[in-house]
């Protein structure tokens, strides 16, 4: 994941199980006029990183979801939001931090997962402001921004990679998600092929969030990545 900053506001990019795409997110942060540092999720979970220094956290989840190792004799791995991460993010948000989350299974791993519980889903609703609608939401890799009640993003259509290629990994199963509460959240992006919601923004009393059901790093165009990141960080910074 990451943290970004503008002048004295820095962002924190927090990667899940890989740092491979932290630089892709970071370049977009820099293009938006903010600075960033990166770290692992484990460092955040272990409290080795003080998130309170950063005005925004960008959590890179990619295609991460909970999987069983072997025949179940070892603990499951790669859960999107382990309890320790939930605790760290909740504390961070309650103290004014803003969170961006992108990944294919950001909602599916909490709703369509027998190992997830109501507390997990309440975290998504009450801290990040979203809930699951459906998995495998699109096959054509197109999303468009829509007018939101909580932040006017640049009008654009964005392409992300859904087919096998030699440049980016493919997103076979992007998530659809909706705002948990229409009083605090709103759809910000929709899949172009079916108008199913692809991303939501939320504005709470203490913090703001942006959550998308596709990985940011799989957006094909650097220009499209830069424009989206700038809109998200400016929304967090209340600059519209």
C-alpha positions as a printed Julia matrix, in Angstrom:
240×3 Matrix{Float64}:
   0.0     0.0     0.0
   1.14    3.58    0.16
   0.88    6.89    1.79
   0.76   10.18   -0.12
   1.46   13.74    0.82
   1.12   17.24   -0.55
   3.64   19.63    1.01
   3.41   18.18    4.53
   0.8    15.59    3.51
   2.36   12.3     2.55
   0.71    9.14    1.27
   1.52    5.61    2.24
   1.4     2.9    -0.43
   0.84   -0.46    1.24
   1.41   -3.55   -0.89
  -0.23   -6.87   -0.14
   1.97   -9.87   -0.83
   4.15   -8.09   -3.4
   5.91   -4.77   -3.95
   5.88   -5.3    -7.71
   3.27   -2.67   -8.44
   3.94   -0.17   -5.64
   6.08    1.85   -8.07
   3.18    2.02  -10.56
   0.94    3.5    -7.87
   3.74    5.74   -6.64
   4.4     7.28  -10.05
   0.73    8.23  -10.3
   0.89    9.77   -6.82
   3.9    11.85   -7.85
   2.18   12.96  -11.06
  -0.75   14.14   -8.94
   1.61   16.44   -7.03
   1.88   14.39   -3.85
   4.74   12.4    -2.35
   4.68    8.82   -1.15
   6.5     6.08    0.7
   5.76    2.36    0.48
   5.65   -0.53    2.92
   4.3    -4.03    3.33
   0.95   -4.88    4.87
   2.82   -6.94    7.46
   4.63   -3.83    8.66
   1.29   -2.08    9.13
  -0.25   -5.08   10.89
   2.73   -5.34   13.24
   2.6    -1.59   13.97
   6.12   -1.15   12.6
   4.73    1.72   10.52
   3.05    4.77   12.04
   0.15    5.44    9.68
  -0.78    8.64   11.51
   2.04   10.43    9.64
   0.2    10.07    6.35
  -2.91   11.79    5.08
  -3.79    8.86    2.8
  -3.16    5.13    2.53
  -3.32    3.28   -0.8
  -3.86   -0.42   -0.17
  -2.79   -2.58   -3.14
  -4.72   -5.86   -3.07
  -4.45   -6.93   -6.71
  -5.91  -10.44   -7.03
  -5.38  -11.21   -3.37
  -7.97  -13.37   -1.6
  -7.97  -16.0     1.1
  -6.7   -19.4    -0.02
  -6.2   -22.72    1.74
  -2.65  -24.0     1.88
  -2.35  -27.68    1.05
  -5.02  -29.83    2.7
  -5.68  -27.33    5.41
  -2.92  -28.38    7.77
  -1.45  -24.86    7.59
  -3.21  -21.53    8.21
  -4.95  -19.97    5.22
  -3.09  -17.11    3.55
  -3.62  -13.91    1.57
  -6.84  -12.75    3.2
  -7.7    -9.26    1.97
  -8.31   -7.77    5.41
  -6.8    -9.75    8.31
  -8.11   -8.68   11.72
  -4.87   -6.9    12.61
  -5.02   -4.85    9.41
  -8.66   -3.99   10.09
  -7.71   -2.71   13.52
  -4.86   -0.57   12.17
  -7.01    0.94    9.4
  -9.95    1.59   11.72
  -7.73    3.48   14.16
  -6.11    5.38   11.3
  -9.48    6.42    9.85
 -10.92    7.4    13.22
  -8.0     9.81   13.54
  -8.6    11.46   10.17
  -6.74    9.21    7.71
  -8.1     8.51    4.21
  -7.98    5.13    2.46
  -7.88    4.01   -1.18
  -8.34    0.27   -1.82
  -8.24   -1.45   -5.22
  -8.37   -5.16   -6.05
 -10.38   -7.91   -7.72
 -11.71   -9.48   -4.52
 -12.09   -6.53   -2.15
 -15.74   -7.46   -1.53
 -15.98  -11.11   -2.6
 -13.37  -12.14   -0.02
 -15.54  -10.73    2.77
 -19.01  -11.72    1.58
 -18.55  -14.88   -0.52
 -16.06  -16.53    1.82
 -17.1   -19.04    4.49
 -14.22  -17.91    6.7
 -15.34  -14.27    6.82
 -17.71  -13.16    9.56
 -20.09  -10.3    10.3
 -17.29   -8.31   11.92
 -15.33   -8.44    8.66
 -18.32   -7.21    6.7
 -19.09   -4.51    9.25
 -15.52   -3.27    8.87
 -16.04   -2.88    5.12
 -19.37   -1.11    5.63
 -18.58    1.11    8.6
 -14.91    1.96    8.04
 -14.46    1.75    4.26
 -18.04    2.44    3.22
 -18.83   -0.34    0.76
 -20.52   -3.71    0.44
 -20.51   -6.53   -2.08
 -22.93   -6.7    -4.96
 -21.56   -9.5    -7.17
 -18.31  -11.14   -8.26
 -17.23  -11.69  -11.87
 -18.85   -8.37  -12.68
 -17.34   -7.75  -16.12
 -15.37   -9.39  -18.93
 -14.47   -6.49  -21.21
 -12.16   -4.45  -18.97
 -13.82   -1.06  -19.27
 -14.98    1.34  -16.55
 -16.22    4.91  -16.64
 -16.44    7.58  -14.0
 -19.91    8.81  -13.03
 -21.18   11.85  -11.18
 -20.89   11.22   -7.46
 -22.57   13.0    -4.6
 -19.26   13.0    -2.71
 -16.65   14.0    -5.28
 -16.68   15.04   -8.92
 -14.11   12.9   -10.72
 -12.77   13.69  -14.19
 -15.13   12.34  -16.82
 -13.26    9.5   -18.49
 -13.45    5.91  -19.66
 -10.66    3.68  -18.38
  -9.4     0.36  -19.71
  -7.95   -2.28  -17.41
  -6.47   -5.59  -18.49
  -8.81   -8.59  -18.59
  -7.05  -10.7   -21.22
  -3.79  -12.6   -21.0
  -0.84  -10.57  -22.27
   2.9   -10.13  -21.84
   2.79   -6.74  -20.11
   0.27   -6.87  -17.26
  -1.48   -9.59  -15.34
  -5.09  -10.24  -16.36
  -8.09   -9.57  -14.11
 -10.47  -12.45  -14.73
 -13.0   -11.63  -12.04
 -13.45   -7.98  -11.02
 -15.83   -7.18   -8.17
 -18.99   -5.12   -8.19
 -19.65   -3.1    -5.05
 -22.07   -0.48   -3.83
 -22.07    2.13   -1.1
 -23.0     0.68    2.28
 -24.97    3.81    3.18
 -26.27    6.31    0.59
 -25.98    9.04    3.22
 -22.21    8.66    3.36
 -21.28    6.94    0.08
 -21.9     6.94   -3.63
 -21.0     4.99   -6.77
 -18.03    6.67   -8.5
 -17.37    4.28  -11.42
 -19.34    1.72  -13.44
 -18.34   -1.09  -15.79
 -19.03    0.16  -19.31
 -20.49   -3.12  -20.66
 -23.31   -3.47  -18.15
 -23.43   -0.34  -15.95
 -22.73   -2.44  -12.83
 -21.0    -0.33  -10.13
 -17.22   -0.75  -10.1
 -16.06    1.74   -7.46
 -17.48    3.77   -4.61
 -16.45    6.83   -2.63
 -17.5     7.61    0.92
 -17.3    10.69    3.09
 -17.47   10.09    6.83
 -17.22   12.6     9.65
 -13.6    11.59   10.26
 -12.31   10.35    6.9
 -12.87    9.66    3.19
 -12.45    6.46    1.18
 -12.29    5.2    -2.4
 -12.72    1.47   -3.1
 -12.6    -0.15   -6.55
 -13.31   -3.75   -7.56
 -10.44   -3.88  -10.04
  -6.7    -3.41   -9.43
  -5.42    0.11  -10.15
  -2.13   -1.22  -11.53
  -3.92   -3.13  -14.33
  -5.15    0.12  -15.93
  -3.46    0.11  -19.34
  -2.74    3.81  -19.78
  -0.41    5.8   -17.55
  -2.46    8.89  -18.37
  -5.64    7.19  -17.16
  -3.92    5.97  -14.0
  -2.59    9.46  -13.32
  -5.97   11.13  -13.82
  -7.76    8.68  -11.54
  -5.14    8.88   -8.8
  -5.2    12.67   -8.92
  -8.98   12.68   -8.56
  -8.86   10.28   -5.62
  -6.15   12.19   -3.74
  -7.8    15.54   -4.44
 -11.07   14.1    -3.13
  -9.24   13.05    0.03
  -7.68   16.51    0.21
 -11.07   18.15   -0.47
  -9.72   19.88   -3.59
 -12.42   20.05   -6.27
